[in-house]
Amino acid sequence: MRLRSYEDVRRHTSYLQTVADWREGFERRVQLAQERLEAGTLSDEEQDQLLEEGAALLQLMRRLLGSERQAA
């Protein structure tokens, strides 16, 4: 990924901030889910949704890291 202009920097920074915000929100939801799991109030459906979201976030982060390595 080459940055050719200041606008490219702004766009990519905004994108990375969005990913960081997603990750932070996901981590908060996982922490709450852990507490609910221990209390026995977390449904299988909620657990499956968190697992799917976690896999999607992990895939996105791996792709971002892969594109960083290719650009270097």
PQR file with spaces between the fields and no chain letter, atoms N, CA, C, O and H, PARSE charges and radii, in Angstrom:
ATOM       1  N    MET     1       0.843   -1.158    0.000 -0.4000 1.5000
ATOM       2  CA   MET     1       0.000    0.000    0.000 -0.0000 2.0000
ATOM       3  C    MET     1       0.898    1.234    0.000  0.5500 1.7000
ATOM       4  O    MET     1       1.686    1.447    0.921 -0.5500 1.4000
ATOM       5  N    ARG     2       0.767    2.010   -1.012 -0.4000 1.5000
ATOM       6  CA   ARG     2       1.549    3.242   -1.109 -0.0000 2.0000
ATOM       7  C    ARG     2       0.670    4.439   -0.813  0.5500 1.7000
ATOM       8  O    ARG     2      -0.469    4.533   -1.269 -0.5500 1.4000
ATOM       9  H    ARG     2       0.126    1.837   -1.761  0.4000 1.0000
ATOM      10  N    LEU     3       1.217    5.325   -0.059 -0.4000 1.5000
ATOM      11  CA   LEU     3       0.522    6.574    0.228 -0.0000 2.0000
ATOM      12  C    LEU     3       1.034    7.607   -0.762  0.5500 1.7000
ATOM      13  O    LEU     3       2.224    7.925   -0.782 -0.5500 1.4000
ATOM      14  H    LEU     3       2.142    5.249    0.312  0.4000 1.0000
ATOM      15  N    ARG     4       0.150    8.118   -1.565 -0.4000 1.5000
ATOM      16  CA   ARG     4       0.548    9.040   -2.619 -0.0000 2.0000
ATOM      17  C    ARG     4       0.191   10.487   -2.322  0.5500 1.7000
ATOM      18  O    ARG     4       0.669   11.405   -2.988 -0.5500 1.4000
ATOM      19  H    ARG     4      -0.816    7.861   -1.548  0.4000 1.0000
ATOM      20  N    SER     5      -0.648   10.679   -1.324 -0.4000 1.5000
ATOM      21  CA   SER     5      -1.066   12.043   -1.014 -0.0000 2.0000
ATOM      22  C    SER     5      -1.459   12.119    0.452  0.5500 1.7000
ATOM      23  O    SER     5      -1.599   11.110    1.143 -0.5500 1.4000
ATOM      24  H    SER     5      -1.037    9.932   -0.783  0.4000 1.0000
ATOM      25  N    TYR     6      -1.630   13.352    0.893 -0.4000 1.5000
ATOM      26  CA   TYR     6      -2.092   13.558    2.259 -0.0000 2.0000
ATOM      27  C    TYR     6      -3.493   12.986    2.437  0.5500 1.7000
ATOM      28  O    TYR     6      -3.830   12.493    3.514 -0.5500 1.4000
ATOM      29  H    TYR     6      -1.516   14.171    0.332  0.4000 1.0000
ATOM      30  N    GLU     7      -4.297   13.047    1.409 -0.4000 1.5000
ATOM      31  CA   GLU     7      -5.649   12.475    1.476 -0.0000 2.0000
ATOM      32  C    GLU     7      -5.588   10.961    1.692  0.5500 1.7000
ATOM      33  O    GLU     7      -6.420   10.410    2.413 -0.5500 1.4000
ATOM      34  H    GLU     7      -4.024   13.447    0.534  0.4000 1.0000
ATOM      35  N    ASP     8      -4.621   10.287    1.081 -0.4000 1.5000
ATOM      36  CA   ASP     8      -4.432    8.849    1.322 -0.0000 2.0000
ATOM      37  C    ASP     8      -4.130    8.596    2.796  0.5500 1.7000
ATOM      38  O    ASP     8      -4.666    7.663    3.393 -0.5500 1.4000
ATOM      39  H    ASP     8      -3.945   10.735    0.495  0.4000 1.0000
ATOM      40  N    VAL     9      -3.282    9.419    3.371 -0.4000 1.5000
ATOM      41  CA   VAL     9      -2.932    9.281    4.788 -0.0000 2.0000
ATOM      42  C    VAL     9      -4.180    9.463    5.647  0.5500 1.7000
ATOM      43  O    VAL     9      -4.429    8.682    6.565 -0.5500 1.4000
ATOM      44  H    VAL     9      -2.846   10.178    2.886  0.4000 1.0000
ATOM      45  N    ARG    10      -4.954   10.489    5.347 -0.4000 1.5000
ATOM      46  CA   ARG    10      -6.176   10.743    6.114 -0.0000 2.0000
ATOM      47  C    ARG    10      -7.168    9.587    5.987  0.5500 1.7000
ATOM      48  O    ARG    10      -7.767    9.168    6.978 -0.5500 1.4000
ATOM      49  H    ARG    10      -4.751   11.124    4.601  0.4000 1.0000
ATOM      50  N    ARG    11      -7.339    9.079    4.784 -0.4000 1.5000
ATOM      51  CA   ARG    11      -8.282    7.987    4.563 -0.0000 2.0000
ATOM      52  C    ARG    11      -7.846    6.727    5.311  0.5500 1.7000
ATOM      53  O    ARG    11      -8.660    6.073    5.963 -0.5500 1.4000
ATOM      54  H    ARG    11      -6.852    9.419    3.979  0.4000 1.0000
ATOM      55  N    HIS    12      -6.565    6.392    5.212 -0.4000 1.5000
ATOM      56  CA   HIS    12      -6.079    5.185    5.879 -0.0000 2.0000
ATOM      57  C    HIS    12      -6.076    5.347    7.395  0.5500 1.7000
ATOM      58  O    HIS    12      -6.342    4.387    8.119 -0.5500 1.4000
ATOM      59  H    HIS    12      -5.904    6.923    4.682  0.4000 1.0000
ATOM      60  N    THR    13      -5.783    6.533    7.878 -0.4000 1.5000
ATOM      61  CA   THR    13      -5.838    6.784    9.316 -0.0000 2.0000
ATOM      62  C    THR    13      -7.258    6.626    9.834  0.5500 1.7000
ATOM      63  O    THR    13      -7.475    6.048   10.899 -0.5500 1.4000
ATOM      64  H    THR    13      -5.568    7.313    7.290  0.4000 1.0000
ATOM      65  N    SER    14      -8.210    7.133    9.092 -0.4000 1.5000
ATOM      66  CA   SER    14      -9.622    6.998    9.465 -0.0000 2.0000
ATOM      67  C    SER    14     -10.031    5.522    9.479  0.5500 1.7000
ATOM      68  O    SER    14     -10.736    5.074   10.383 -0.5500 1.4000
ATOM      69  H    SER    14      -8.033    7.602    8.227  0.4000 1.0000
ATOM      70  N    TYR    15      -9.588    4.787    8.487 -0.4000 1.5000
ATOM      71  CA   TYR    15      -9.905    3.361    8.410 -0.0000 2.0000
ATOM      72  C    TYR    15      -9.318    2.617    9.605  0.5500 1.7000
ATOM      73  O    TYR    15      -9.998    1.799   10.226 -0.5500 1.4000
ATOM      74  H    TYR    15      -9.015    5.151    7.752  0.4000 1.0000
ATOM      75  N    LEU    16      -8.060    2.900    9.926 -0.4000 1.5000
ATOM      76  CA   LEU    16      -7.415    2.236   11.063 -0.0000 2.0000
ATOM      77  C    LEU    16      -8.100    2.600   12.376  0.5500 1.7000
ATOM      78  O    LEU    16      -8.211    1.760   13.270 -0.5500 1.4000
ATOM      79  H    LEU    16      -7.508    3.564    9.422  0.4000 1.0000
ATOM      80  N    GLN    17      -8.560    3.845   12.501 -0.4000 1.5000
ATOM      81  CA   GLN    17      -9.277    4.251   13.706 -0.0000 2.0000
ATOM      82  C    GLN    17     -10.589    3.492   13.837  0.5500 1.7000
ATOM      83  O    GLN    17     -10.983    3.106   14.938 -0.5500 1.4000
ATOM      84  H    GLN    17      -8.469    4.527   11.776  0.4000 1.0000
ATOM      85  N    THR    18     -11.259    3.282   12.720 -0.4000 1.5000
ATOM      86  CA   THR    18     -12.498    2.511   12.729 -0.0000 2.0000
ATOM      87  C    THR    18     -12.241    1.083   13.195  0.5500 1.7000
ATOM      88  O    THR    18     -13.005    0.538   13.992 -0.5500 1.4000
ATOM      89  H    THR    18     -10.939    3.595   11.826  0.4000 1.0000
ATOM      90  N    VAL    19     -11.172    0.483   12.703 -0.4000 1.5000
ATOM      91  CA   VAL    19     -10.817   -0.879   13.114 -0.0000 2.0000
ATOM      92  C    VAL    19     -10.472   -0.899   14.600  0.5500 1.7000
ATOM      93  O    VAL    19     -10.883   -1.812   15.316 -0.5500 1.4000
ATOM      94  H    VAL    19     -10.551    0.926   12.056  0.4000 1.0000
ATOM      95  N    ALA    20      -9.726    0.091   15.069 -0.4000 1.5000
ATOM      96  CA   ALA    20      -9.358    0.163   16.490 -0.0000 2.0000
ATOM      97  C    ALA    20     -10.602    0.322   17.366  0.5500 1.7000
ATOM      98  O    ALA    20     -10.706   -0.301   18.422 -0.5500 1.4000
ATOM      99  H    ALA    20      -9.392    0.833   14.487  0.4000 1.0000
ATOM     100  N    ASP    21     -11.534    1.149   16.927 -0.4000 1.5000
ATOM     101  CA   ASP    21     -12.780    1.330   17.682 -0.0000 2.0000
ATOM     102  C    ASP    21     -13.572    0.022   17.738  0.5500 1.7000
ATOM     103  O    ASP    21     -14.120   -0.336   18.781 -0.5500 1.4000
ATOM     104  H    ASP    21     -11.449    1.655   16.068  0.4000 1.0000
ATOM     105  N    TRP    22     -13.628   -0.680   16.616 -0.4000 1.5000
ATOM     106  CA   TRP    22     -14.322   -1.965   16.571 -0.0000 2.0000
ATOM     107  C    TRP    22     -13.690   -2.928   17.575  0.5500 1.7000
ATOM     108  O    TRP    22     -14.385   -3.598   18.339 -0.5500 1.4000
ATOM     109  H    TRP    22     -13.183   -0.388   15.769  0.4000 1.0000
ATOM     110  N    ARG    23     -12.362   -2.983   17.556 -0.4000 1.5000
ATOM     111  CA   ARG    23     -11.649   -3.893   18.452 -0.0000 2.0000
ATOM     112  C    ARG    23     -11.933   -3.561   19.913  0.5500 1.7000
ATOM     113  O    ARG    23     -12.182   -4.460   20.717 -0.5500 1.4000
ATOM     114  H    ARG    23     -11.797   -2.440   16.936  0.4000 1.0000
ATOM     115  N    GLU    24     -11.897   -2.291   20.257 -0.4000 1.5000
ATOM     116  CA   GLU    24     -12.159   -1.897   21.642 -0.0000 2.0000
ATOM     117  C    GLU    24     -13.583   -2.268   22.058  0.5500 1.7000
ATOM     118  O    GLU    24     -13.798   -2.784   23.155 -0.5500 1.4000
ATOM     119  H    GLU    24     -11.694   -1.561   19.605  0.4000 1.0000
ATOM     120  N    GLY    25     -14.542   -2.007   21.191 -0.4000 1.5000
ATOM     121  CA   GLY    25     -15.922   -2.367   21.490 -0.0000 2.0000
ATOM     122  C    GLY    25     -16.089   -3.868   21.638  0.5500 1.7000
ATOM     123  O    GLY    25     -16.794   -4.343   22.529 -0.5500 1.4000
ATOM     124  H    GLY    25     -14.367   -1.587   20.300  0.4000 1.0000
ATOM     125  N    PHE    26     -15.438   -4.603   20.762 -0.4000 1.5000
ATOM     126  CA   PHE    26     -15.503   -6.063   20.821 -0.0000 2.0000
ATOM     127  C    PHE    26     -14.906   -6.568   22.127  0.5500 1.7000
ATOM     128  O    PHE    26     -15.474   -7.457   22.763 -0.5500 1.4000
ATOM     129  H    PHE    26     -14.865   -4.217   20.039  0.4000 1.0000
ATOM     130  N    GLU    27     -13.766   -6.012   22.536 -0.4000 1.5000
ATOM     131  CA   GLU    27     -13.132   -6.440   23.780 -0.0000 2.0000
ATOM     132  C    GLU    27     -14.035   -6.169   24.985  0.5500 1.7000
ATOM     133  O    GLU    27     -14.085   -6.977   25.912 -0.5500 1.4000
ATOM     134  H    GLU    27     -13.305   -5.290   22.019  0.4000 1.0000
ATOM     135  N    ARG    28     -14.745   -5.043   24.980 -0.4000 1.5000
ATOM     136  CA   ARG    28     -15.685   -4.748   26.068 -0.0000 2.0000
ATOM     137  C    ARG    28     -16.819   -5.769   26.090  0.5500 1.7000
ATOM     138  O    ARG    28     -17.199   -6.264   27.151 -0.5500 1.4000
ATOM     139  H    ARG    28     -14.704   -4.386   24.227  0.4000 1.0000
ATOM     140  N    ARG    29     -17.358   -6.079   24.903 -0.4000 1.5000
ATOM     141  CA   ARG    29     -18.447   -7.047   24.845 -0.0000 2.0000
ATOM     142  C    ARG    29     -17.984   -8.441   25.269  0.5500 1.7000
ATOM     143  O    ARG    29     -18.744   -9.181   25.894 -0.5500 1.4000
ATOM     144  H    ARG    29     -17.049   -5.676   24.042  0.4000 1.0000
ATOM     145  N    VAL    30     -16.771   -8.796   24.943 -0.4000 1.5000
ATOM     146  CA   VAL    30     -16.232  -10.101   25.346 -0.0000 2.0000
ATOM     147  C    VAL    30     -16.076  -10.154   26.863  0.5500 1.7000
ATOM     148  O    VAL    30     -16.380  -11.171   27.488 -0.5500 1.4000
ATOM     149  H    VAL    30     -16.153   -8.195   24.435  0.4000 1.0000
ATOM     150  N    GLN    31     -15.606   -9.065   27.448 -0.4000 1.5000
ATOM     151  CA   GLN    31     -15.450   -9.036   28.903 -0.0000 2.0000
ATOM     152  C    GLN    31     -16.805   -9.200   29.590  0.5500 1.7000
ATOM     153  O    GLN    31     -16.925   -9.954   30.555 -0.5500 1.4000
ATOM     154  H    GLN    31     -15.359   -8.240   26.940  0.4000 1.0000
ATOM     155  N    LEU    32     -17.815   -8.502   29.098 -0.4000 1.5000
ATOM     156  CA   LEU    32     -19.161   -8.644   29.661 -0.0000 2.0000
ATOM     157  C    LEU    32     -19.707  -10.056   29.436  0.5500 1.7000
ATOM     158  O    LEU    32     -20.358  -10.630   30.308 -0.5500 1.4000
ATOM     159  H    LEU    32     -17.717   -7.889   28.314  0.4000 1.0000
ATOM     160  N    ALA    33     -19.431  -10.602   28.257 -0.4000 1.5000
ATOM     161  CA   ALA    33     -19.891  -11.959   27.957 -0.0000 2.0000
ATOM     162  C    ALA    33     -19.222  -12.972   28.881  0.5500 1.7000
ATOM     163  O    ALA    33     -19.851  -13.946   29.293 -0.5500 1.4000
ATOM     164  H    ALA    33     -18.902  -10.136   27.548  0.4000 1.0000
ATOM     165  N    GLN    34     -17.955  -12.748   29.206 -0.4000 1.5000
ATOM     166  CA   GLN    34     -17.249  -13.648   30.122 -0.0000 2.0000
ATOM     167  C    GLN    34     -17.942  -13.657   31.483  0.5500 1.7000
ATOM     168  O    GLN    34     -18.123  -14.712   32.090 -0.5500 1.4000
ATOM     169  H    GLN    34     -17.444  -11.956   28.871  0.4000 1.0000
ATOM     170  N    GLU    35     -18.325  -12.475   31.954 -0.4000 1.5000
ATOM     171  CA   GLU    35     -19.022  -12.381   33.232 -0.0000 2.0000
ATOM     172  C    GLU    35     -20.378  -13.083   33.166  0.5500 1.7000
ATOM     173  O    GLU    35     -20.772  -13.779   34.101 -0.5500 1.4000
ATOM     174  H    GLU    35     -18.178  -11.617   31.461  0.4000 1.0000
ATOM     175  N    ARG    36     -21.082  -12.894   32.058 -0.4000 1.5000
ATOM     176  CA   ARG    36     -22.386  -13.539   31.896 -0.0000 2.0000
ATOM     177  C    ARG    36     -22.242  -15.053   31.752  0.5500 1.7000
ATOM     178  O    ARG    36     -23.087  -15.810   32.231 -0.5500 1.4000
ATOM     179  H    ARG    36     -20.762  -12.329   31.298  0.4000 1.0000
ATOM     180  N    LEU    37     -21.169  -15.490   31.092 -0.4000 1.5000
ATOM     181  CA   LEU    37     -20.923  -16.921   30.953 -0.0000 2.0000
ATOM     182  C    LEU    37     -20.706  -17.550   32.328  0.5500 1.7000
ATOM     183  O    LEU    37     -21.250  -18.610   32.637 -0.5500 1.4000
ATOM     184  H    LEU    37     -20.483  -14.876   30.703  0.4000 1.0000
ATOM     185  N    GLU    38     -19.906  -16.879   33.137 -0.4000 1.5000
ATOM     186  CA   GLU    38     -19.650  -17.383   34.485 -0.0000 2.0000
ATOM     187  C    GLU    38     -20.924  -17.398   35.337  0.5500 1.7000
ATOM     188  O    GLU    38     -21.093  -18.251   36.208 -0.5500 1.4000
ATOM     189  H    GLU    38     -19.464  -16.018   32.886  0.4000 1.0000
ATOM     190  N    ALA    39     -21.808  -16.445   35.071 -0.4000 1.5000
ATOM     191  CA   ALA    39     -23.075  -16.393   35.813 -0.0000 2.0000
ATOM     192  C    ALA    39     -24.124  -17.330   35.213  0.5500 1.7000
ATOM     193  O    ALA    39     -25.183  -17.537   35.806 -0.5500 1.4000
ATOM     194  H    ALA    39     -21.671  -15.752   34.364  0.4000 1.0000
ATOM     195  N    GLY    40     -23.835  -17.892   34.047 -0.4000 1.5000
ATOM     196  CA   GLY    40     -24.766  -18.816   33.404 -0.0000 2.0000
ATOM     197  C    GLY    40     -25.893  -18.134   32.658  0.5500 1.7000
ATOM     198  O    GLY    40     -26.938  -18.740   32.422 -0.5500 1.4000
ATOM     199  H    GLY    40     -22.975  -17.724   33.565  0.4000 1.0000
ATOM     200  N    THR    41     -25.693  -16.864   32.280 -0.4000 1.5000
ATOM     201  CA   THR    41     -26.770  -16.131   31.602 -0.0000 2.0000
ATOM     202  C    THR    41     -26.450  -15.806   30.150  0.5500 1.7000
ATOM     203  O    THR    41     -27.204  -15.070   29.513 -0.5500 1.4000
ATOM     204  H    THR    41     -24.844  -16.372   32.473  0.4000 1.0000
ATOM     205  N    LEU    42     -25.379  -16.321   29.619 -0.4000 1.5000
ATOM     206  CA   LEU    42     -25.007  -16.079   28.218 -0.0000 2.0000
ATOM     207  C    LEU    42     -25.607  -17.182   27.348  0.5500 1.7000
ATOM     208  O    LEU    42     -25.356  -18.367   27.569 -0.5500 1.4000
ATOM     209  H    LEU    42     -24.767  -16.919   30.136  0.4000 1.0000
ATOM     210  N    SER    43     -26.395  -16.780   26.365 -0.4000 1.5000
ATOM     211  CA   SER    43     -27.038  -17.776   25.499 -0.0000 2.0000
ATOM     212  C    SER    43     -26.044  -18.317   24.475  0.5500 1.7000
ATOM     213  O    SER    43     -25.020  -17.698   24.185 -0.5500 1.4000
ATOM     214  H    SER    43     -26.598  -15.817   26.186  0.4000 1.0000
ATOM     215  N    ASP    44     -26.372  -19.478   23.943 -0.4000 1.5000
ATOM     216  CA   ASP    44     -25.533  -20.070   22.901 -0.0000 2.0000
ATOM     217  C    ASP    44     -25.475  -19.171   21.670  0.5500 1.7000
ATOM     218  O    ASP    44     -24.435  -19.049   21.022 -0.5500 1.4000
ATOM     219  H    ASP    44     -27.204  -19.981   24.179  0.4000 1.0000
ATOM     220  N    GLU    45     -26.610  -18.542   21.358 -0.4000 1.5000
ATOM     221  CA   GLU    45     -26.664  -17.652   20.192 -0.0000 2.0000
ATOM     222  C    GLU    45     -25.729  -16.449   20.363  0.5500 1.7000
ATOM     223  O    GLU    45     -25.016  -16.076   19.431 -0.5500 1.4000
ATOM     224  H    GLU    45     -27.455  -18.641   21.885  0.4000 1.0000
ATOM     225  N    GLU    46     -25.736  -15.847   21.553 -0.4000 1.5000
ATOM     226  CA   GLU    46     -24.846  -14.711   21.816 -0.0000 2.0000
ATOM     227  C    GLU    46     -23.385  -15.137   21.746  0.5500 1.7000
ATOM     228  O    GLU    46     -22.539  -14.404   21.234 -0.5500 1.4000
ATOM     229  H    GLU    46     -26.316  -16.150   22.310  0.4000 1.0000
ATOM     230  N    GLN    47     -23.100  -16.310   22.259 -0.4000 1.5000
ATOM     231  CA   GLN    47     -21.738  -16.823   22.226 -0.0000 2.0000
ATOM     232  C    GLN    47     -21.297  -17.046   20.780  0.5500 1.7000
ATOM     233  O    GLN    47     -20.182  -16.681   20.407 -0.5500 1.4000
ATOM     234  H    GLN    47     -23.787  -16.905   22.675  0.4000 1.0000
ATOM     235  N    ASP    48     -22.161  -17.639   19.973 -0.4000 1.5000
ATOM     236  CA   ASP    48     -21.838  -17.872   18.569 -0.0000 2.0000
ATOM     237  C    ASP    48     -21.606  -16.552   17.819  0.5500 1.7000
ATOM     238  O    ASP    48     -20.702  -16.453   16.989 -0.5500 1.4000
ATOM     239  H    ASP    48     -23.067  -17.936   20.276  0.4000 1.0000
ATOM     240  N    GLN    49     -22.433  -15.541   18.122 -0.4000 1.5000
ATOM     241  CA   GLN    49     -22.263  -14.243   17.471 -0.0000 2.0000
ATOM     242  C    GLN    49     -20.911  -13.615   17.821  0.5500 1.7000
ATOM     243  O    GLN    49     -20.241  -13.052   16.955 -0.5500 1.4000
ATOM     244  H    GLN    49     -23.167  -15.621   18.797  0.4000 1.0000
ATOM     245  N    LEU    50     -20.517  -13.713   19.086 -0.4000 1.5000
ATOM     246  CA   LEU    50     -19.218  -13.175   19.491 -0.0000 2.0000
ATOM     247  C    LEU    50     -18.074  -13.928   18.818  0.5500 1.7000
ATOM     248  O    LEU    50     -17.086  -13.326   18.399 -0.5500 1.4000
ATOM     249  H    LEU    50     -21.062  -14.171   19.789  0.4000 1.0000
ATOM     250  N    LEU    51     -18.217  -15.242   18.720 -0.4000 1.5000
ATOM     251  CA   LEU    51     -17.176  -16.031   18.058 -0.0000 2.0000
ATOM     252  C    LEU    51     -17.038  -15.642   16.590  0.5500 1.7000
ATOM     253  O    LEU    51     -15.926  -15.530   16.075 -0.5500 1.4000
ATOM     254  H    LEU    51     -19.020  -15.731   19.061  0.4000 1.0000
ATOM     255  N    GLU    52     -18.175  -15.437   15.914 -0.4000 1.5000
ATOM     256  CA   GLU    52     -18.145  -15.025   14.505 -0.0000 2.0000
ATOM     257  C    GLU    52     -17.529  -13.637   14.343  0.5500 1.7000
ATOM     258  O    GLU    52     -16.719  -13.408   13.445 -0.5500 1.4000
ATOM     259  H    GLU    52     -19.079  -15.528   16.333  0.4000 1.0000
ATOM     260  N    GLU    53     -17.919  -12.721   15.217 -0.4000 1.5000
ATOM     261  CA   GLU    53     -17.357  -11.368   15.135 -0.0000 2.0000
ATOM     262  C    GLU    53     -15.862  -11.386   15.423  0.5500 1.7000
ATOM     263  O    GLU    53     -15.092  -10.694   14.756 -0.5500 1.4000
ATOM     264  H    GLU    53     -18.577  -12.907   15.946  0.4000 1.0000
ATOM     265  N    GLY    54     -15.453  -12.166   16.403 -0.4000 1.5000
ATOM     266  CA   GLY    54     -14.030  -12.278   16.722 -0.0000 2.0000
ATOM     267  C    GLY    54     -13.236  -12.832   15.558  0.5500 1.7000
ATOM     268  O    GLY    54     -12.131  -12.367   15.281 -0.5500 1.4000
ATOM     269  H    GLY    54     -16.078  -12.727   16.944  0.4000 1.0000
ATOM     270  N    ALA    55     -13.789  -13.822   14.874 -0.4000 1.5000
ATOM     271  CA   ALA    55     -13.111  -14.399   13.706 -0.0000 2.0000
ATOM     272  C    ALA    55     -12.997  -13.372   12.589  0.5500 1.7000
ATOM     273  O    ALA    55     -11.968  -13.295   11.918 -0.5500 1.4000
ATOM     274  H    ALA    55     -14.687  -14.200   15.099  0.4000 1.0000
ATOM     275  N    ALA    56     -14.054  -12.576   12.385 -0.4000 1.5000
ATOM     276  CA   ALA    56     -14.025  -11.542   11.345 -0.0000 2.0000
ATOM     277  C    ALA    56     -12.992  -10.463   11.674  0.5500 1.7000
ATOM     278  O    ALA    56     -12.258  -10.006   10.798 -0.5500 1.4000
ATOM     279  H    ALA    56     -14.890  -12.638   12.930  0.4000 1.0000
ATOM     280  N    LEU    57     -12.944  -10.065   12.937 -0.4000 1.5000
ATOM     281  CA   LEU    57     -11.963   -9.060   13.351 -0.0000 2.0000
ATOM     282  C    LEU    57     -10.544   -9.596   13.200  0.5500 1.7000
ATOM     283  O    LEU    57      -9.656   -8.886   12.727 -0.5500 1.4000
ATOM     284  H    LEU    57     -13.539  -10.437   13.649  0.4000 1.0000
ATOM     285  N    LEU    58     -10.333  -10.821   13.594 -0.4000 1.5000
ATOM     286  CA   LEU    58      -9.015  -11.436   13.463 -0.0000 2.0000
ATOM     287  C    LEU    58      -8.601  -11.528   11.999  0.5500 1.7000
ATOM     288  O    LEU    58      -7.450  -11.247   11.664 -0.5500 1.4000
ATOM     289  H    LEU    58     -11.054  -11.398   13.978  0.4000 1.0000
ATOM     290  N    GLN    59      -9.524  -11.916   11.127 -0.4000 1.5000
ATOM     291  CA   GLN    59      -9.224  -12.000    9.702 -0.0000 2.0000
ATOM     292  C    GLN    59      -8.852  -10.628    9.141  0.5500 1.7000
ATOM     293  O    GLN    59      -7.901  -10.508    8.368 -0.5500 1.4000
ATOM     294  H    GLN    59     -10.459  -12.144   11.399  0.4000 1.0000
ATOM     295  N    LEU    60      -9.591   -9.608    9.527 -0.4000 1.5000
ATOM     296  CA   LEU    60      -9.286   -8.255    9.058 -0.0000 2.0000
ATOM     297  C    LEU    60      -7.910   -7.805    9.527  0.5500 1.7000
ATOM     298  O    LEU    60      -7.146   -7.232    8.750 -0.5500 1.4000
ATOM     299  H    LEU    60     -10.363   -9.705   10.155  0.4000 1.0000
ATOM     300  N    MET    61      -7.592   -8.057   10.778 -0.4000 1.5000
ATOM     301  CA   MET    61      -6.287   -7.644   11.306 -0.0000 2.0000
ATOM     302  C    MET    61      -5.152   -8.407   10.616  0.5500 1.7000
ATOM     303  O    MET    61      -4.096   -7.838   10.340 -0.5500 1.4000
ATOM     304  H    MET    61      -8.213   -8.522   11.409  0.4000 1.0000
ATOM     305  N    ARG    62      -5.370   -9.672   10.345 -0.4000 1.5000
ATOM     306  CA   ARG    62      -4.340  -10.441    9.624 -0.0000 2.0000
ATOM     307  C    ARG    62      -4.129   -9.882    8.216  0.5500 1.7000
ATOM     308  O    ARG    62      -2.998   -9.794    7.738 -0.5500 1.4000
ATOM     309  H    ARG    62      -6.228  -10.134   10.570  0.4000 1.0000
ATOM     310  N    ARG    63      -5.231   -9.506    7.558 -0.4000 1.5000
ATOM     311  CA   ARG    63      -5.121   -8.931    6.216 -0.0000 2.0000
ATOM     312  C    ARG    63      -4.381   -7.597    6.262  0.5500 1.7000
ATOM     313  O    ARG    63      -3.560   -7.301    5.394 -0.5500 1.4000
ATOM     314  H    ARG    63      -6.149   -9.578    7.947  0.4000 1.0000
ATOM     315  N    LEU    64      -4.681   -6.795    7.283 -0.4000 1.5000
ATOM     316  CA   LEU    64      -3.987   -5.513    7.418 -0.0000 2.0000
ATOM     317  C    LEU    64      -2.496   -5.722    7.658  0.5500 1.7000
ATOM     318  O    LEU    64      -1.665   -5.031    7.068 -0.5500 1.4000
ATOM     319  H    LEU    64      -5.348   -7.035    7.989  0.4000 1.0000
ATOM     320  N    LEU    65      -2.162   -6.666    8.515 -0.4000 1.5000
ATOM     321  CA   LEU    65      -0.749   -6.947    8.774 -0.0000 2.0000
ATOM     322  C    LEU    65      -0.069   -7.517    7.540  0.5500 1.7000
ATOM     323  O    LEU    65       1.094   -7.216    7.273 -0.5500 1.4000
ATOM     324  H    LEU    65      -2.837   -7.228    8.994  0.4000 1.0000
ATOM     325  N    GLY    66      -0.791   -8.341    6.788 -0.4000 1.5000
ATOM     326  CA   GLY    66      -0.231   -8.901    5.553 -0.0000 2.0000
ATOM     327  C    GLY    66       0.038   -7.816    4.529  0.5500 1.7000
ATOM     328  O    GLY    66       1.054   -7.863    3.837 -0.5500 1.4000
ATOM     329  H    GLY    66      -1.736   -8.586    7.006  0.4000 1.0000
ATOM     330  N    SER    67      -0.853   -6.837    4.417 -0.4000 1.5000
ATOM     331  CA   SER    67      -0.639   -5.759    3.449 -0.0000 2.0000
ATOM     332  C    SER    67       0.503   -4.865    3.911  0.5500 1.7000
ATOM     333  O    SER    67       1.210   -4.298    3.077 -0.5500 1.4000
ATOM     334  H    SER    67      -1.679   -6.799    4.979  0.4000 1.0000
ATOM     335  N    GLU    68       0.701   -4.724    5.220 -0.4000 1.5000
ATOM     336  CA   GLU    68       1.823   -3.935    5.728 -0.0000 2.0000
ATOM     337  C    GLU    68       3.145   -4.614    5.365  0.5500 1.7000
ATOM     338  O    GLU    68       4.100   -3.949    4.964 -0.5500 1.4000
ATOM     339  H    GLU    68       0.127   -5.184    5.897  0.4000 1.0000
ATOM     340  N    ARG    69       3.194   -5.916    5.506 -0.4000 1.5000
ATOM     341  CA   ARG    69       4.423   -6.644    5.181 -0.0000 2.0000
ATOM     342  C    ARG    69       4.738   -6.546    3.691  0.5500 1.7000
ATOM     343  O    ARG    69       5.899   -6.415    3.303 -0.5500 1.4000
ATOM     344  H    ARG    69       2.418   -6.456    5.832  0.4000 1.0000
ATOM     345  N    GLN    70       3.702   -6.610    2.864 -0.4000 1.5000
ATOM     346  CA   GLN    70       3.917   -6.532    1.419 -0.0000 2.0000
ATOM     347  C    GLN    70       4.411   -5.151    1.022  0.5500 1.7000
ATOM     348  O    GLN    70       5.207   -5.023    0.091 -0.5500 1.4000
ATOM     349  H    GLN    70       2.759   -6.717    3.179  0.4000 1.0000
ATOM     350  N    ALA    71       3.949   -4.111    1.718 -0.4000 1.5000
ATOM     351  CA   ALA    71       4.332   -2.740    1.368 -0.0000 2.0000
ATOM     352  C    ALA    71       5.763   -2.437    1.789  0.5500 1.7000
ATOM     353  O    ALA    71       6.410   -1.564    1.211 -0.5500 1.4000
ATOM     354  H    ALA    71       3.302   -4.215    2.474  0.4000 1.0000
ATOM     355  N    ALA    72       6.258   -3.154    2.791 -0.4000 1.5000
ATOM     356  CA   ALA    72       7.599   -2.875    3.326 -0.0000 2.0000
ATOM     357  C    ALA    72       8.694   -3.350    2.426  0.5500 1.7000
ATOM     358  O    ALA    72       9.871   -3.185    2.746 -0.5500 1.4000
ATOM     359  H    ALA    72       5.732   -3.863    3.260  0.4000 1.0000
